[in-house]
């Protein structure tokens, strides 16, 4: 028959268990690592903390001055950029805002859809290379046609004839 015995494990305050082995901690031990203390905050870090507080105090002062009816010492007036004013004026001139908004949303959806289509085509193995060759060829043909004046005039004449044929105008 086998006998079982129990043993107790005691750890003194000067030793630590690491991977089942007791290590002695001493001041000269290479296992003792102490972190350096942090330096005091710099003056620039303290200034950064004060700036938002000063800004908030300035806003609070302006709010209190407006609430009491006094003229605040410094009211920060921000002017809208010229493009915003132009867009606002153009929007005010529009009569059918619902249609314009719908067209804008439709254009945004078409843009996202076309981006997805282009990225899907770009992932196909041979199509991007073929399209690049077609683009280079088209650019070369247009360059050849547009470099000489008689060829340019013939191209413009051909485009006008095709336009008139499609629209039916003479």
N, C-alpha and C positions, 0 to 999 in steps of 0.2 A: 504494500500500500504506500501510496505517496503521501507525504506530509506537506502541508502548506504552511508557510510562515509569512507573516506580514512584517514589512519594514516601513518605518516612517522616514520621510525626507525632511530634513531641517536645513534652512538656509540662514546663514548669519547675515547681519546687516552689511558686512564688508564684501560679500561675494554675490555674483549674479550668475544665473544659469543661462548659458548660450549654447545651443545645439547639444544639450545634455552635459556640458562641461562647465565646471565652476571656474569663473575668471575672477581674479583679484583686481579690484579697482584701487589704483594708487595715483598719486599726482603725476608720476612720471610714466604712467602707462600710455601706450600709443592708442588704446581704445577710447580714452577719454577725449571727447571733442567738445569744446565750448564755442558757442557762437559769439561773434563780436557784437558789442553793443551798437545800436544805431546812433548815428551822429545826430546832433540837435537839428531841428528843421532850419532850412536856410531862410534868409530874409525874403527871397523871392517867393518861396512857398507861402510865407506868412502874408505877403502882399496879395497873392492870388486869392487867399481866403478873405481878405478884407474888401477886395473890389466888389464881389457880389453883394456883400452886406451894405456897402456904401450905395450901390445902385438901388437896392431894395429900399433903403432909407430915403433916397431921392424920390422914388416912385411914391412911397407912403406920404412924403411931404406934399407932393403934387396932388395926390388924392385928397388929402385933408384940406389943402388950399381950395380945391375945386368944390368940395363939400360945403365949406364955409362961405363960398362965394368970392373969396379973395383971388387975386391974380397970382398964380404961382410964379416963383422966381424964374424957373427954367422949365418950360413945357417942351418936351421933345416932340417936335413935329416932323413926321417923316413924310416926304413927298413920294407919291407913286411914280414909278418910272414912266417914261413917255410911251413905251409899247403897251403898258397896261391901260393908259388913257385911250390910246388908239383903239385897242380891242373893245373897251367899254363903249366908246362912241359907235363903233361898227355894230356891236350887239344891240345897242339902243335903236339903231336904224332898221334892224331886221323886223319884218312884220310877222312872219310865221316862224316863231322861235322853236316850236315843236318839230317842224320839218327839218330845220337846220340842226337841231340837237340829234334827231334821228339819223340824219346823214353823217354826222360826226361819229356817232356810235357805230354805224355801219362801216364807215371807213376804218375805224379802229379795229373792228372785228376782221375786216378784210386784210388789214396789215398783219395782224397776228396769224391769220390763216395762211397768208402767203409766206410768212416767215417759216411757219411749220412745213409748208410744202417745199420750200427751197432747202431747208435742212434735211428733209426726207430724201430729196433727190440727191443731195450732196453725199448721203450715206451709201448710195448705190455704188457698185464697184466701178463701172466703166462710164457712166453717164457724165460725171463732172469733167473728165478728160475730153470726152467728145464735145461737150458744150464749150469748153475752153478753146478747142481747135476751131469750132464754128465761129466763135467770137473773134478770134484772131484773123480768120479768113474774111469775115464781114468787115472788120476794121481795115484790112488791107485793100479790099475792093473799094470801100468808100474813100479811102485815102487816094487811090489811083484815080477815081472818078472826080474827086473834088480838087485835085491839084491843078488841073488844066481848065482854063475858062470855057472852052467849047464843050468839054465833057460836063462841066457844072451846069451850063445852060441847057444841055440836052437832058440832064437829070431833073432839073426844075420843070422843064416842059413836060417830061414824062409823068411827073408827080401831078402836075395840074391837069393833064389829060385823064389820068386815072381818077382824080377827085371829081372832075366833071362827069365822067362816065358813071361813077357811083351815085352821085347826088342827082344826076339827070339835068343839071343846069348847063346852059350854053354860054 
